[in-house]
Amino acid sequence: TAIVEGTVSAEGERYYLDAKLLDYTSREVIFSKRYSFVEAAKRIVAHHLSDEILFFLMGEQGIATTRILFTRREGQHKNLYVADYDGFAERKITGGELVVSPEWLDAQRFCFTSYRRDNPDCYLMDLAANTRTNISHRQGINIAGSWFQGSGELAMTLSLKGNSEIYLMNPDGSNQRPLTDNDADDTSPTWSPDGTRIAFESDRDDPNPHACFPNCDYNLYVMNADGSEQRRLTNLPGAEWHASWSPDGRALLFTAGDTGYTSMGIYTLSLDSGEPQPLLVDEFENDAADWSPDGMQIAFSSN
């Protein structure tokens, strides 16, 4: 058990926080640090202190300085926002367009798909440089599903031949190559943390694949990073979609519900046991779940 003590002082427009983390019983100092900041940075400093406390107590990196990407429907548009992990400091990124599937690459860069040119094109946004680049504008859908930093590759959903398939490409849109090739729709790829496997959703086992929309029986599948050894993971009644790999690589989050997507619950799937377990199943539509970087919390959307 530990206790935090601190004092705040001011000199002109600068503030100083002298903080100490103490053993609760012995009062031995675990760490002490001085933070210098301006008024506008006080929440950032508090978040940094929170993460440092967690690191010294648990030996793990905290999530207090992380952010969440999300979309919000506004009239006929669906715009992109970013906010601190606790919902504060909300910032609007796009306006007057239809945006889907935002995906972080690193602390400053992310991809998303926008219909601003009447085609679902994929863009790369750099917050630090304040730039936006169209990286994939092929005919049909261009949706970034997941980024693996180790290889520097994006797992994408493209529909170059009419139906949706999984591709890999560089974040500038070059070196495109397919991983799946069949008559069904394969979508929403997500890298395993070690980069050896990719999970995705497909209607390939639907009695009428590719022609079943909007009532497709999607299931989750997994394959090696080169596209080999594709196999089915889930077989719940209805459909499963929106898979997200846990940071430790041992589980998947996903949404399951009826094929009309009117009933949605969040499930976990242990890769060790292969058994899906309900996590949040109620009368509401719960969807698009994703892990926090430390695997301790989950963000999701709900009505």
DOTOR-476547 format. One record per residue (C-alpha): residue number from 0; residue in one letter; x, y, z. Coordinates in nm, 3 decimals. Example, Ala and Ser with C-alpha at 12.3 -4.5 7.8 and 13.67 -1.06 7.14 Angstrom:
residues 2
   fikol   baza      east     north        up
       0      a     1.230    -0.450     0.780
       1      s     1.367    -0.106     0.714
***
This chain:
residues 303
   fikol   baza      east     north        up
       0      t     0.000     0.000     0.000
       1      a     0.127     0.347    -0.086
       2      i     0.029     0.709    -0.042
       3      v     0.090     1.016    -0.259
       4      e     0.192     1.350    -0.112
       5      g     0.245     1.669    -0.307
       6      t     0.255     2.046    -0.299
       7      v     0.188     2.294    -0.577
       8      s     0.360     2.631    -0.597
       9      a     0.356     2.912    -0.853
      10      e     0.616     3.152    -0.989
      11      g     0.470     3.392    -1.239
      12      e     0.293     3.191    -1.508
      13      r     0.463     2.862    -1.416
      14      y     0.346     2.606    -1.167
      15      y     0.552     2.345    -0.985
      16      l     0.427     2.016    -0.847
      17      d     0.655     1.841    -0.598
      18      a     0.517     1.490    -0.566
      19      k     0.627     1.190    -0.362
      20      l     0.510     0.832    -0.356
      21      l     0.556     0.684    -0.008
      22      d     0.523     0.340     0.143
      23      y     0.210     0.369     0.357
      24      t     0.354     0.188     0.661
      25      s     0.719     0.289     0.669
      26      r     0.681     0.627     0.493
      27      e     0.989     0.533     0.289
      28      v     1.007     0.736    -0.033
      29      i     0.943     0.515    -0.338
      30      f     0.998     0.802    -0.581
      31      s     0.989     1.179    -0.583
      32      k     0.971     1.418    -0.874
      33      r     0.919     1.786    -0.954
      34      y     0.694     1.881    -1.247
      35      s     0.712     2.226    -1.408
      36      f     0.414     2.330    -1.618
      37      v     0.182     2.608    -1.731
      38      e    -0.188     2.634    -1.651
      39      a    -0.300     2.465    -1.974
      40      a    -0.088     2.155    -1.900
      41      k    -0.217     2.075    -1.550
      42      r    -0.427     1.776    -1.662
      43      i    -0.137     1.639    -1.867
      44      v     0.091     1.658    -1.563
      45      a    -0.169     1.480    -1.350
      46      h    -0.189     1.205    -1.612
      47      h     0.191     1.167    -1.621
      48      l     0.201     1.144    -1.242
      49      s    -0.074     0.880    -1.249
      50      d     0.122     0.668    -1.497
      51      e     0.443     0.700    -1.297
      52      i     0.268     0.590    -0.979
      53      l     0.133     0.283    -1.157
      54      f     0.475     0.202    -1.302
      55      f     0.652     0.220    -0.966
      56      l     0.384     0.016    -0.791
      57      m     0.301    -0.241    -1.059
      58      g     0.592    -0.226    -1.304
      59      e     0.346    -0.162    -1.589
      60      q     0.292     0.128    -1.826
      61      g    -0.030     0.314    -1.752
      62      i    -0.287     0.450    -1.996
      63      a    -0.350     0.795    -1.847
      64      t    -0.166     0.973    -2.130
      65      t    -0.330     0.772    -2.409
      66      r    -0.613     0.891    -2.631
      67      i    -0.920     0.745    -2.799
      68      l    -1.022     0.787    -3.163
      69      f    -1.394     0.771    -3.234
      70      t    -1.658     0.882    -3.482
      71      r    -1.980     1.069    -3.407
      72      r    -2.287     1.091    -3.627
      73      e    -2.385     1.453    -3.685
      74      g    -2.683     1.491    -3.918
      75      q    -2.593     1.329    -4.249
      76      h    -2.225     1.321    -4.158
      77      k    -2.008     1.105    -3.936
      78      n    -1.707     1.298    -3.815
      79      l    -1.384     1.194    -3.647
      80      y    -1.283     1.297    -3.295
      81      v    -0.995     1.235    -3.056
      82      a    -1.018     1.260    -2.678
      83      d    -0.809     1.179    -2.372
      84      y    -0.857     0.830    -2.234
      85      d    -1.103     0.965    -1.973
      86      g    -1.316     1.155    -2.226
      87      f    -1.176     1.503    -2.161
      88      a    -1.003     1.735    -2.412
      89      e    -1.229     1.627    -2.697
      90      r    -1.107     1.753    -3.034
      91      k    -1.288     1.742    -3.369
      92      i    -1.066     1.621    -3.655
      93      t    -1.296     1.617    -3.957
      94      g    -1.611     1.807    -4.048
      95      g    -1.882     1.760    -4.308
      96      e    -1.788     1.412    -4.427
      97      l    -1.863     1.046    -4.361
      98      v    -1.575     0.882    -4.172
      99      v    -1.543     0.518    -4.058
     100      s    -1.283     0.282    -3.909
     101      p    -1.018     0.507    -3.748
     102      e    -0.702     0.316    -3.654
     103      w    -0.399     0.438    -3.456
     104      l    -0.053     0.380    -3.605
     105      d     0.139     0.547    -3.323
     106      a     0.093     0.833    -3.075
     107      q     0.055     1.094    -3.350
     108      r    -0.055     0.911    -3.666
     109      f    -0.374     0.728    -3.757
     110      c    -0.561     0.604    -4.061
     111      f    -0.930     0.636    -4.138
     112      t    -1.168     0.591    -4.429
     113      s    -1.367     0.884    -4.566
     114      y    -1.632     0.916    -4.836
     115      r    -1.543     1.281    -4.905
     116      r    -1.471     1.199    -5.274
     117      d    -1.776     0.973    -5.311
     118      n    -1.559     0.664    -5.267
     119      p    -1.444     0.503    -4.940
     120      d    -1.077     0.611    -4.957
     121      c    -0.816     0.560    -4.685
     122      y    -0.627     0.857    -4.540
     123      l    -0.328     0.896    -4.311
     124      m    -0.346     1.180    -4.058
     125      d    -0.040     1.312    -3.877
     126      l    -0.147     1.523    -3.578
     127      a     0.203     1.655    -3.506
     128      a     0.258     1.774    -3.864
     129      n    -0.111     1.862    -3.914
     130      t    -0.116     1.678    -4.248
     131      r    -0.367     1.451    -4.416
     132      t    -0.260     1.218    -4.700
     133      n    -0.472     0.996    -4.923
     134      i    -0.287     0.663    -4.915
     135      s    -0.536     0.433    -5.087
     136      h    -0.798     0.550    -5.335
     137      r    -0.852     0.238    -5.540
     138      q    -1.199     0.177    -5.683
     139      g    -1.422     0.022    -5.417
     140      i    -1.361     0.014    -5.043
     141      n    -1.025     0.109    -4.889
     142      i    -1.040     0.046    -4.515
     143      a    -0.740     0.020    -4.282
     144      g    -0.798    -0.257    -4.031
     145      s    -0.478    -0.281    -3.828
     146      w    -0.117    -0.164    -3.814
     147      f     0.183    -0.375    -3.712
     148      q     0.477    -0.156    -3.613
     149      g     0.728    -0.442    -3.634
     150      s     0.690    -0.478    -4.010
     151      g     0.555    -0.129    -4.079
     152      e     0.255    -0.276    -4.262
     153      l    -0.116    -0.200    -4.268
     154      a    -0.366    -0.484    -4.292
     155      m    -0.637    -0.346    -4.523
     156      t    -0.975    -0.437    -4.665
     157      l    -0.993    -0.368    -5.041
     158      s    -1.253    -0.465    -5.300
     159      l    -1.045    -0.455    -5.618
     160      k    -1.230    -0.752    -5.771
     161      g    -1.576    -0.664    -5.645
     162      n    -1.582    -0.857    -5.317
     163      s    -1.380    -0.759    -5.010
     164      e    -1.041    -0.921    -4.947
     165      i    -0.759    -0.873    -4.695
     166      y    -0.440    -0.704    -4.819
     167      l    -0.114    -0.582    -4.674
     168      m     0.050    -0.255    -4.777
     169      n     0.292     0.010    -4.656
     170      p     0.142     0.318    -4.485
     171      d     0.213     0.522    -4.799
     172      g    -0.006     0.284    -5.003
     173      s     0.281     0.102    -5.175
     174      n     0.373    -0.268    -5.186
     175      q     0.012    -0.389    -5.189
     176      r    -0.035    -0.766    -5.179
     177      p    -0.338    -0.991    -5.111
     178      l    -0.370    -1.239    -4.825
     179      t    -0.716    -1.379    -4.906
     180      d    -0.880    -1.467    -5.239
     181      n    -1.227    -1.620    -5.254
     182      d    -1.586    -1.542    -5.356
     183      a    -1.690    -1.433    -5.006
     184      d    -1.625    -1.105    -4.822
     185      d    -1.321    -1.102    -4.591
     186      t    -1.298    -0.783    -4.384
     187      s    -1.173    -0.613    -4.064
     188      p    -0.824    -0.761    -4.020
     189      t    -0.647    -0.722    -3.685
     190      w    -0.281    -0.809    -3.621
     191      s    -0.174    -1.023    -3.328
     192      p     0.069    -0.828    -3.105
     193      d     0.365    -1.041    -3.217
     194      g     0.281    -0.997    -3.586
     195      t     0.257    -1.368    -3.662
     196      r    -0.121    -1.390    -3.714
     197      i    -0.414    -1.186    -3.840
     198      a    -0.774    -1.231    -3.727
     199      f    -1.056    -1.122    -3.958
     200      e    -1.426    -1.167    -4.026
     201      s    -1.577    -1.345    -4.325
     202      d    -1.909    -1.470    -4.459
     203      r    -1.739    -1.754    -4.649
     204      d    -1.941    -2.015    -4.458
     205      d    -2.273    -1.839    -4.515
     206      p    -2.499    -2.046    -4.744
     207      n    -2.508    -1.751    -4.983
     208      p    -2.179    -1.562    -4.933
     209      h    -2.129    -1.216    -5.085
     210      a    -2.502    -1.193    -5.171
     211      c    -2.637    -1.207    -4.816
     212      f    -2.602    -0.839    -4.717
     213      p    -2.735    -0.703    -4.485
     214      n    -2.810    -1.036    -4.315
     215      c    -2.472    -1.207    -4.359
     216      d    -2.358    -1.478    -4.123
     217      y    -2.011    -1.339    -4.051
     218      n    -1.772    -1.543    -3.837
     219      l    -1.423    -1.479    -3.706
     220      y    -1.122    -1.645    -3.866
     221      v    -0.747    -1.638    -3.816
     222      m    -0.453    -1.687    -4.052
     223      n    -0.078    -1.661    -4.051
     224      a     0.067    -1.323    -4.148
     225      d     0.144    -1.457    -4.497
     226      g    -0.219    -1.565    -4.551
     227      s    -0.161    -1.936    -4.491
     228      e    -0.354    -2.172    -4.261
     229      q    -0.684    -1.984    -4.261
     230      r    -0.925    -2.135    -4.008
     231      r    -1.252    -2.049    -3.839
     232      l    -1.256    -1.936    -3.474
     233      t    -1.623    -1.877    -3.386
     234      n    -1.952    -2.050    -3.451
     235      l    -2.210    -1.868    -3.239
     236      p    -2.571    -1.835    -3.357
     237      g    -2.597    -1.527    -3.576
     238      a    -2.287    -1.328    -3.671
     239      e    -1.958    -1.219    -3.516
     240      w    -1.758    -0.912    -3.616
     241      h    -1.524    -0.629    -3.502
     242      a    -1.246    -0.845    -3.355
     243      s    -0.971    -0.679    -3.147
     244      w    -0.661    -0.863    -3.028
     245      s    -0.560    -0.831    -2.662
     246      p    -0.218    -0.674    -2.593
     247      d    -0.086    -1.004    -2.452
     248      g    -0.203    -1.195    -2.761
     249      r    -0.409    -1.446    -2.564
     250      a    -0.763    -1.330    -2.639
     251      l    -0.992    -1.153    -2.885
     252      l    -1.271    -0.909    -2.816
     253      f    -1.556    -0.920    -3.063
     254      t    -1.921    -0.831    -3.118
     255      a    -2.184    -1.099    -3.171
     256      g    -2.553    -1.077    -3.249
     257      d    -2.826    -1.164    -3.493
     258      t    -2.748    -1.140    -3.864
     259      g    -2.962    -0.828    -3.892
     260      y    -2.731    -0.647    -3.647
     261      t    -3.022    -0.539    -3.425
     262      s    -2.896    -0.722    -3.115
     263      m    -2.530    -0.675    -3.024
     264      g    -2.323    -0.805    -2.735
     265      i    -1.952    -0.800    -2.656
     266      y    -1.769    -1.128    -2.611
     267      t    -1.415    -1.246    -2.541
     268      l    -1.252    -1.546    -2.703
     269      s    -0.959    -1.717    -2.532
     270      l    -0.707    -1.832    -2.792
     271      d    -0.594    -2.099    -2.543
     272      s    -0.931    -2.263    -2.489
     273      g    -1.109    -2.152    -2.805
     274      e    -1.423    -2.086    -2.601
     275      p    -1.610    -1.755    -2.642
     276      q    -1.750    -1.596    -2.326
     277      p    -2.011    -1.317    -2.298
     278      l    -1.868    -1.000    -2.149
     279      l    -2.148    -0.745    -2.197
     280      v    -2.480    -0.881    -2.321
     281      d    -2.792    -0.683    -2.230
     282      e    -3.086    -0.509    -2.396
     283      f    -2.860    -0.248    -2.559
     284      e    -2.651    -0.249    -2.876
     285      n    -2.288    -0.277    -2.759
     286      d    -2.029    -0.275    -3.036
     287      a    -1.679    -0.180    -3.157
     288      a    -1.497    -0.287    -2.840
     289      d    -1.122    -0.229    -2.815
     290      w    -0.859    -0.295    -2.548
     291      s    -0.665    -0.027    -2.365
     292      p    -0.289    -0.055    -2.431
     293      d    -0.236    -0.225    -2.094
     294      g    -0.519    -0.473    -2.149
     295      m    -0.689    -0.369    -1.823
     296      q    -0.980    -0.168    -1.966
     297      i    -1.210    -0.180    -2.268
     298      a    -1.362     0.104    -2.471
     299      f    -1.681     0.037    -2.666
     300      s    -1.981     0.210    -2.818
     301      s    -2.338     0.162    -2.699
     302      n    -2.683     0.311    -2.738
***
